[in-house]
Amino acid sequence: REKPPAPRLADVQKCFRTTDIEEVGNTARHLTFFEMLGNWSFGDYFTEESIPMGWELSTEGFGFTPEDIWVTVFGGDGELGLGPDEEAIAIWRSVGVPEERIVQLPRSENFWQGGPTGPCGPCSELYLDRGEAFGSADDRPGDESDRFLEFWNHVFIIYDLQSDGRSLEPLPMRSIDTGMGLERMAAILQDVPSVFETDTIRPLIDLAEELSGRGYDADPASTRAMRIVADHCRGATFLIADGVVPSNEDRGYILRRIMRRAIQQGNTLGLEAPWLSRFTERTVEILADTYPELAAERETIARWVAAEEEGFGHTLERGQELLGQLVIEARESETSWIDASEVFKLHDTFGFPYDLTRELLAEQGLAVDDDGFRELMEEQRTRARMGTATANGSEDTHRRVQSFVASAEPTRFVGYETLRVTTGLAALATAEDGLPLVKLEESPFYAEGGGQVADSGVLRWAGEEAKVIDVYRVGEDQAIEIEPGGGAIDHGVTVEALVDRATRHATMRNHTATHLLHAALREHLGIHVRQAGSAVRPDKLRFDFTHGQGLSAEDLAAVEDRVNEWVKASSPVRWIEMERPEAEALGAMALFGEKYGDWVRVVEVEDVSRELCGGTHVANTAEVGIFKIVSEGSSAANVRRIEAVTGPAAIDWFRERSEQLREAGELLGTPQDPLAGARRAAEQIAAATKGAKKEQSAQLSDLAKELGESADDLGGVSVVVGEAPLADQRALVDLANRISSPLGDSAVVLGGAEGGKVALVALVSKGAVERGLSAADVIREAAPIVGGGGGGRDDMAQAGGRNPEKLGEALEAALAAVVSGLGES
């Protein structure tokens, strides 16, 4: 729908995808991160020119022997109602490719789709035959082999795939997308066996050899591990440089997945931690001249890599230990299947990535119940969503707005210059299918975008008035939703559009304050801080940013003070539009994930902040008035969230806190000095707590003595299995320790119930463990009876449950497990 900058384009594109992640390391060609070179035609040349140009470049430009080149074409698809791509086949014949080297492949291989619907078309790929040394005599293009290496692709974009997934409509113009992977072409031209031995990746393999003391070709496992480490470290370097941080969601999860996969493979090579940053640093050295952002983000890359390697080290060790136990149990029970609940526990309780679990189990010839795992994950998500309201019909609204916006000429936004405009009505959608939508020729209303909420206000015409409910952004265009029930409004009527001035100004204060907050955080915490989301509203601002730990009270005070210093400095806030390269040269920050055109708007507070931003701002920092952080917490893994208020809202906040302090002082009997009263109360509470703990300790000692005296002797092991009048897990462990301490070799199993909950604890001495008794096995027998689960080690295990009435039965099962484990009858 958008007009391209030119009918013919060429590009170099950074690409990252994990579609074939499990193949990385196994083949000579698969990568997660790679560079794609492309040529594009938009309604200009097509198949009859594209194919000969690709052939000319391959044979004359790259110098490939024509007899070594094979091509694939779309072989047709019954569901789409399409036969083979006869046009492409005829053109390939005309340039000299014989019939036997033109291979027809199905829709899954040679039909490109941008998504389940939308632009699509057949494609034709070029493969280079690298000889039987890379495969077998029976291999053909499209096979899972390294003999035929795909190096070029023509995509003929001619159809629009409809919502039924089968019907095709012709696009208004035919386009061409061609391209090749840089690393694959480098492998061919540098005459090396794989992409991993090209000059941009081989130095990482060399580093792996140096640090591990192994040769790249020492054995298949070493080759695979070094390839994975090299590729994944390259990918992680680029993702972090582009603003992605490790987390458990979206692209952050993808980053964490490849980093953890690399760490696990590095461990198999015997690399001594910390080593991950050595590989990302070498990636920077290799590619920073081509991609300057790598050098600019060197410190940030090192920080996140070090944090993830340290954090995952403990998880990996524990996870592999538990995984090894699952493998042993599967072998003993002669099964090739691992229960989904066991794998889910590894993921949910111990943080061990499911993808890594599945891959490691596959290496042992074991499969995982994928469907069962997905069901358990969905159950967890459902629980997390409980109580959360979701909008109904939002997807329908989205489609309706898009269709409506495309029905008329674009609206010109004039809201930077004025909050009031008299203009014409460009389009109207009635309320029959939803709330009424209008489209103005000119609009002062800011449409929600860049974290800033939409403006509110009114439309007036012919003595009528309607409140503006929302303003939708569609690209550079917009649609306005108004309240129903107003007077009739017709095409061509003159409309007066008025933005709510007070609400807009409050939003502007908070948006400028958001830029100042971002700058203060980077100044105080480090340049690794990046915006990870924001919400700029009239009542408050919310700012998410990348940082690996919570901010202390001192950190928050320093950031808050710095923002208020800039507010008091009364610095002008300027904005100017310019070409994007010019803005980048000035150091303007762009937000990862945001779409920017060639012409951008830069908002600047001199010597403080410079960002690409389309939002509205105050003209001077003094207009922010006052800035107050009201909360700080975790938004996601490695992402923190600050909420703050400015201006009148901040004044109201301080007034409310002052009133709360006054009331607290009165309650504490020190109205003039609430702090002194609070300290006195704290001392009294501490004294009372100390006394209560002392009394509780004495009671536990008495109870421990009583239960210890009931111990049975089983072959020299003192066994206590009993019920305690408490269900606090920590207190139960304390009691079990007090019982076992004077008994020597012992096994103590305790259970308690309170408030509908059950707690179970098992402690087994070293001598009893050596005789074959395991606390984990005992708990594993007892926990399901009380409707719970748990686990632990041979010497200590614990569990929880939901069926207190079954506690006696569970303790009987625990006693039986102890007897069995000790080999007694």
N, C-alpha and C positions, 0 to 999 in steps of 0.2 A: 504493500500500500504506500510505502514511502519511496520517494525518488532517490535513487543512488547518486553519489557524488559524480559518477562518470559511468558510461555504458560498459567500459572495460576496466577491470581492476586487477592488481596483483597484491598478495599479502604474505607476511610471515606471521604465524600465529602460535602462541604457546598453547598447548593442549594437555589436558589431564583427564584421564578416564580410567575407571576400574572395572570396566566390563569384562576384561580378560585377565584380571589380577592373578588368578590361580595359574595362569599360563606363564606369567612372568618368571623367568628363571629356568623354565623347562624348555623353551625354544630359543632360537637365535634371533628372533625378531620382535617379540612382544615387550612393550614398555607401558608404564602408566603415564609417565611424563614424556612428551616428545614435541618436536617442532614441526608444524605443518606448513608447507609452501603451497600457495593456491593461486589460480587464475580464474577470473570470473567474467562472464558476459551476461549483461542484463538487457535482453531484447536486441542484442547485436548479432555477433556471429553465432552459429549453432553447429550441429553435428557434422555437417559437410566440411566445415572449416576446422573444428576442434580436433577431430581425429587425425587429419593430416598434420596439424601443428604438433600434436603429441608424438606422432610417429617421427616427424622431422627432428624434434628435440632429442628423442631417444636414440636415433641412429646417427644423426650428424652432430648434434650437440654433445651428447654423452658418449657417442662412439660405440654403442652396443651393436653386436653382430645381429643383423635382422633375423637370422635363423634361430637365435636364442630367445627371441621374443614371442610369447604367447599372449593371446587376448581372451577375455571372457565377455560375454554379452548376456543380456536378459533373455531367458528362454521361454518367457510367457507364463501366465498364471490364469487358471480357469476362474477363480473367484473374482478376479478383477476384470475378467472378460478380455484379456490381452493375449495376443500371440507373441512369438519371438520378435525381437527387435530387428526386423529385416533391414531397416535403413542402416543401422550400425554395421550389420554383417556385410552388406553390399559395399559400404565405404571401406571397411577393413580389407575386403578383397581387392578393391581398387588401388590401395596403397601397396599391395604386394604380400599380404598375409594369406597363406594358403588355408584351405578349408580345414585341414586337420589340426591347425593351430588356433582355430576359433572355437572356443568351448562355450556352450550354452549352459547357464546356471539358473537355478530357480529364484523366486522372489526373495527368499531369505538371504541370498548372496548378492544379487545384482539388481535390486530395486530399492532406491533410496527413499526414505520417508523422514521428514523433519519431526514427526510425531505421529500419534494415532490418527490425526486428521491434518489437512493442510497441504502445502506444496510437496510434490513427490515426482518421481519419474525413474525410468530405467537408467542403469549405469553400465559402463564398460571399463574393465580394468586391464592394465598391462602387467604381465609377469615376466621376470627374467629367469630362464632356466640356468641354474648354477651348477648343474651336473649331478651325476649319480653319487658323488662324494657327499652330497647333502641330502640324499634320499634314496629312492629306489627307481628302477626302470618303469614301474607301474604308476608312479606318481603323476598327477595332473594338477593344473591350476585349480585352486579351491580345496584341495586336500589339506589335511593337517600335517604338512610337511614343510621342511625348510628348503627343499630343492627349488620349488617355484616361488620366488619372492615377489610379491606385489609391490610395484614401485610407482604406479601412476593410476589415477582414476578419473574417468569422465562421468559426471552426473548430468543427465539431460532432464532439467526440471520443466515439465510441461503440463502436469496435472494438479488439480486441487482435490484431494481425497476427502470425501464427505463423511458425515458423522456415523454412517452405517459401516464404515471400514471397507466398503466394496465399490461404491459408486465413485466414478471419476468425472470431474468437469475440467475442461481445458482452461489453463491460466490465461490471463489477458496477453501475456507475452512469454515467449520461450527463453529460458536462461540456461547458462552453463556454469557448473562448478567443477573445476578440475583441481587436482592436487597430488602431492607426494609427501611422504614422511622424510624429513631431512636425514634422520639417523639411518634409515634403510638405504637411501641413496648414497650416504657417506660410506656405508659398509661395502657397497658395490664398487664405488669409485676408488676407495682406499684398499680394495681387494683383501678384506679381512672376513673371517668366517661368520661374524655376528655383529649386531649393533653394539654389543658391549666392548668390542675391541676397536671402535672408532676413536678418533682423537679427542672427542668431548666426553667419553665415558671411560676409556681405558685407564686414565690416571686414578680413577676411583677403584678399579680392580687392582691396580698396582698397590694402592694404599691398603686394601684388604689383605693382599699377599704379605706386605711388610708387617702389618700388625698381628696377623695370625700365624706367620711362619709357615704357611701352606702355599702350594702352587695352585694357580687358577685351574689347571688341568689335572690336579692330583687325583681327583675322583669325582664322579657325578654330583655327589652331595656338596662338595666344596664349590664346584662350578656354579651350582644352583644358588647356594647361599650367597656367594659373592655377587652374582647378578642381581639378586633381590636387594641386597644391601646397597649396591651402587644405584639401581633405579629408584628405590624408595627414598633414599637420602636426597637424590636430585629432586624428586617430586616434592618432598617435604620442604626443601629449601625454597622452591618457587612458591609454594602455597603460603608459607609464612611470610615471605616477602610481599605477597599480594594482600596480606591482612587476615589470613585464616589462622585461627589458634586451635589447639587440641581441645576437643569437647566430646560430648556423647550425642550430639545432634548434628544433622545436616552435613555441611562441608567440613565442620570441625571433627565430626566422627570419621570422615574419610581420611583426614590428615592423621588422626590418632591411630586409625587402623594401619596405615602404611608404616608409621613410625614404630608401632609395636611389632608389626611383622618383621621389620628390619632388625629390631632389637633381638627378637627371638632367633632370627637366623644368625646374627652376629654372635650370639651365645653359642650356637652350634659350632662356630669357627674358633671359639675360645678367646674372643676379643675381650680384653679387660676393660670394664667400665671405669670412667666415662670415655666412650670412644665415638659416639654418634656425631658430636660436634666436629670431630676431625674430618668426617666425610662432607658435612654441609659446608665447612670452611673451604675444603678443596673445590667443591662445586662453585662456590663464589669466586675462587681464584680462576677457575677455568672459564666461566661464562659472564663475569661482571663487565667485561669490556663490551659485550653484546647487549647485556641486560643490566644497565647501571643501577636499577632498583635493588639488585642483590647486594652491591657494596653499600648502598644507602641504608639497608636494613640488616647489615651484618650483626650488629649488637642484638637486635630483636630476635633474629634467627637463632643465635647462640643461646639466648635466654630460654626460649621455649623448648629447644631441643634438650638442653641440660635438665630442665624441670621435668619433662616427660620421661627421659631416660631414668632419672632418679626415682620418680614416682612409680614407674612400671617395673623397676627392678625387683621390688619385693613381691608385687603381684605375679610376675612371671615365675619366680621361684616357687611360690606357694601353688600357683595354678598348675604348673607342670608336675608338681608332686601329686596333686589331687588327680590330674589327668592320667598320670602313670598308674594310680590305683584303679581308676576306671578300666584301663586297658587290661590290667592283671585280672580284675574281676570278670571282664568279658571273656578272657581266655579260659579262665577256670570254669566258667559256665558254658563254654563252647558256643558262644553267640558272636555274631558279627555286628550286633546292633546295640547302640547306646541309648538308654532311655532319655527322653527329652527333659524330664525333670532334673536329672543329674547335670546335664549340660546347662540348663537354665540356672541352677544353683551356682555353678561356676561363674556364669555371666553376672547374675544379679547380686550374689553375696560377695564374691571375691573379685569382681571386675575383670574377669578374664574374657577377652573378646570372643564372641561366638564364631566369627569367621576363622579365627586362629585355631580355636578348638576343633572345628570341623576339618580344617586342613591337616592338623597334626594327627587327628584320628585316622584320616584317609591314608596317611603315610604308614599307619599300622594295619591297614586293610579293614578298618572299621567304619561303619556308616552311622549317621545321626538322624534321628527323627525330625527332619526339617519342619514338617507340618505341625508336629507337636510343639516344637520350640516356638514357632510363630503364634500358635494359639496361646501359649503361656505369656508371650510378650504382649499380645493383644489384651489379654485379661489384665495385665499390669497397667497398660495404657488406659483401659476402661476405668480401672480403679482411680487412676490419676485424674481422669476427666470428670469423675463424679462431682456433681454440684456445679460444674462449669457450664454456663449457658452458651449456646452456639446460635448464630444467626441463621434463620431459615430463609431459603431462597436466594442466598447471596450469589450463587453461581448464575442463577437466572437473571438477577439484577445486573450482574457484570455484562452478560451477553446483551441484555436490553440496552444498557448505556452505550456499549460499543457500537451497536447498530445505529442507535439514535445519533451519536456524534458524527458518524460517517455520512449522515443524510444531508448535511449542509456544509457550507464553507467554514473553515476554522474560525473560532472565536479569538479576537485579539485581546490579550490580557493587558489591562492598563492599571492594575492595582498597585504597582510600585509608585506611580505618580499621583493617583487620586483615589479617594474612597467613595466617590459619587460620580456617576456618569449617566447621561441620557443617550439612549441607543435604540437600535431596532431589534425586533424579535426575528432571529434567523430560522428557528425551528421550534416545534411544539409537539410533545407526546402527551396524550390525555391520560387520565388516571384509570382507564379501563383495565390495564394490565399491571398496575402498580401506581406509585405516587407520580404526580405530574412532573414531567421534565421540560425544561425550556433551554434554549440555546440563544445566547445574545450575540450580536455582531461585535460588541465590545463589552468586556466585563471587568469590574474592579475586584471581584471576589477571587481570593486565593483558593485554588483547589488543593485538597490534601496531598501532600507529597514531601519527601525529604524529612519525614518525621514531624512536620508541622501540620496541625489540624486545619481543616477548611474554615474559611470565614463564615460568619453568620451575618444576617441583615435582612433587608426586605426588597421586594420589587413593587413598584407602583405604576399603574397605568389607568387612564380613563376613570379616575376616581376610585379605583379598586386597589387593594394591597394584599400581598401574600408574603408570608414569612419564608425565608430561605432555610431549608432543612439540611441540605448537604450540597457540596460542590465536588463533582467527580472529575478526576484527571484522566485523560486518555491521550497518552503521548504529550504533545504540546497543546492539545485541545482540551475542552472541558464541557461538562453539562451540569445544569443547576437543577436540583430537586426542590420543589416548593410544596408548601402545605396544601392539601386539597380543600375544596369547599369555597374558594374565593370566587370572584366574579369571572365571567367568560373572558378569555384572552385569545385574540385571533392573530394570525400571521400578519406581519407588516405593521402591527401596532407599535407606537413609541413607548418605550419602557424606561422608567427611572430606577436605576440600581444603586442602592445605598448599603455600604458595609457598616456594621456595628463598630463605631470608632473605639469605644472603651475596650471591647473584647479584642479587637485587632491590636491595639497598643499593648495590652497585657501580654498577648502572644508574642509580639515583637520584642518586648523586654526579655521574655524567657528564652527566645531564640538567640538573641545576642549573648545572654548569660550562658547559654549552652556552649557557644564558641569559646567564651572566656574560661569556662570550666574545663573544656577539653585542653586548652593551652596550659592551664594551671596543673592539671594532672600529668601532662607530658613533662612539664618543667620539674615537678616534684618527684614523680615516680620513675620517669624515664621515657625514652622515645618509643619503647615497645607498646606504650598505651595507644590504642586506636579505638575510634568509635565503632561499637558493635550494634548500634541501634539507638534510637531516641524517640521521644514523644514530647513535642512542644505544644503545650496547651495554654489557655489563658490563666488557669488557676495554678499550674505548677509545670515543672519540666522534669523529665526522666531521661537519664543518660546511662547507657550501657557501654562498658569499655573493657578492653582486654587487659587482664592483670591476674596473676596467679594466686593472690592471697588477699584477705580482708584488710581494710585500711584501719590503722589504729586511730585513737582519738586525736593523737598528735598530728597524724597525717591529714585527717579531716580538717582540723583547725588550720593547718598550714595552707591547704588548698583553699579553704573558705576565705582566709585572710588575704590570700593573693588575689582572688577574684575581686574582693571588695577594694583592694588597693587600686586595681584597674578601673573599677567603677568610680572611685573618688578622683581618679586622675582626669576625668572628663575628656577622654580621648575621642576624637571623631571616628565614626564608623562609616567607612566608604564602601561603595560597591561599583564595579565597572565590568563591562562585558568586553571580552577579548577572545582571540583564538586559543584553543586549548594548549598547544605547545608553548605559547607565550606565558600562559598562566602557570604551567608546570615549571618553566624556567625561573619564574618568580618564587617558586617553592610553595605554591598553593596546594593544600592537601585535598585529595579526592577520596571519597568513601568507597571502599570495596563493595561491589555489588550494585552500586548506583550506575545508571546509564547516563553518559554525558555525550553531547554532540561535539562538533568541531568548534562551535561558538559557545562559550561558557560565561557564567557570571561569577565573579570573584568578590567575596565579602572580606574586608580587611579592617582590623584594628591595628594601627601602626605599631610595630615592634612587639606585638603580642600574638596576633592570629591572622592567618590568611587561608581561607578555605573556599573551594568551589561550592556554591550554595545558591539555590533558587528561592530561598525563603525570604520573609520580610524581617527587617531589623530596625532598631531605633537609630537615630542619627548620631547619638553621642552616648558613651557608656554611662554617663551620669543619669540617664533616663532609666537605667535598671533600678536605681534607687538604693536597694540593699539586697544582698544575696545571702541566703541561709540554707545550708544542707540540712534536710530533715530526716533522711535515712540513708543507710548504705548497707548493701548486702549482696548475696550471690544471685546472679540471674541464670547462669549456666556454668558448666565447668570452665574455669579460667576466664570467666566473664563476670565482672562486678556491676552493680547497679546503684546509681546515686539518684535520689529524688531531692529536688530543691525548690524553693519559692523565692520570689523577688517582689520588690515594690510593696504595695498595700497588703498583699497576701503574706509577705514576710513580717510586716508590722503586726498584722493580726496574729501571726504565729507567736511572736514575742509577747504580745499582750496575754494570750492564752496561757503561755508558760509562766508568766509572772503571776497570774491569778492562781495557777496550780501550786506554785511555790508558797504563795500567801496562805492558801488553804492547808497545805501540808504543815507549815509552821504553826498554825493554830491547833491542828490535831496533835502535834508533838509538844505543844506547850511552850514553843519558842517562836512566836509570830515575827519577831524582829530578826531572828537568825535561824531560818529553817535548817541550815546545814549543821549547826551545832546540835539541834534536836535529832537530826537523822543519825549523826555519829553516836549520840548517846543511846538511841534505840538499837543501832547495830551492835553496840557492845553488849546490851542486855540480851539480844537475840543470840549472840555468839555464846554468852555464858549459859543461857538456857539450853542451847544445842549441845554444848560440851557436856552438860549434866545428863541430858537425854542419851547421848552416845555412850557415856560411862555406864549408865543404867542398862542400856541395851547390851553392852559388852558383857556385863555381869550375868544377864539373863541367858545370853548365848553360851557362856562358859558353863552355867548350870545345866543347860539343855544338852550341850556336847558331852558332859560327864555322864548324864543319864543315858543318852543313846549309846555312848561308848561302852558302858557297862553291859549293854545287851548284845555285844558282839558275839558272833559264832565263830568257832575255829574250824576252817576248812583246809586241812592239810598244811597247817602252819600259817595260814593267811586269815587275819581277823576280818570278818565280813559284817558290815552294818548296812542294812537296807530298811529304811523307815520313813515315816511321814513327819514333816516339821510344820509347825503352825505359822508358816510364812511363805510367800510366793515371790519375794524379791530375789532375783537371780544372784546379785552380788552378796546379799546376806546369806543366801543358801550356800554359796561357795565358801564364805567365811566359816560358817558352821561346820561344813564338811572338813575343812582344813583343821579346825579345832578338834574334831573327833579323831581324825587319822593321825594327828601328830604324836600322841603317846602310844599308838598301837603297833608301831613297827610295820612289818609287811601287812598291808591292809587293802580292802576294797570298800569304799563307802558310797552308797547310792541314797540320795535323799530326794523327796518330792514334797511339794507344797502347793496348796490351792487357795486362791483368794480372789473375790470379785469376778468369778467366771474365768479366771486364768490359772494355768498350771505351769509350774517350773520344775525341771528335773536337773539334777547334777550328779555326776559320777566322778570319783577320784580313785585312782589305782596306783599303788606304790610301784617303785621300780622292780622290786622282787616279784610282785604279782604279774607285772607286764612280762618279765622274763619267763614266767611259767605259761604264758600264752593268753593272758586275760587283757582285753582291750576295753577301755572306758567307752570309746566310740561305738564298739559293737553292742555294748550293754544299752547305751542310749538309743541306738538304732532299733533295738527290739522293743523298748518301752514307749518311745515317743509316739509312734502311730496310734497306739491304744488310746492316748488322750487327745487324739486329733491334731497332732503337731509334728514338728520335725526339728532337727538340729544336727549337731555333729561336733567334732573336736579331734583330739589326739588320743593315743593309747592311754596316756596317763590322766587326761582330764577331758570331759565332754559335758555338754549341757544342751537342753532343749526346752521348748515352750509348747503349750497345748491349750485347747479350748474346752475340754470335757472334764471338769473337776470330778464328776461322779465316777470316772473310770480310773482315778488315781490309784486306788488299791490294787486293781487288776494290773495296772502298768508296773507297779512296784513288784508284784509277784513275778511278772515276766522278766523284770530286771534281775531278780534273785536267781531265777532259772538260768539266765544268761551268764551270771557270775559263776554259778556252779558248773555250767557247761564249759566256760572258758578256763576254769581251773582244772578241768579234767576230773571233777568229782561227780559222784552219782548219789 
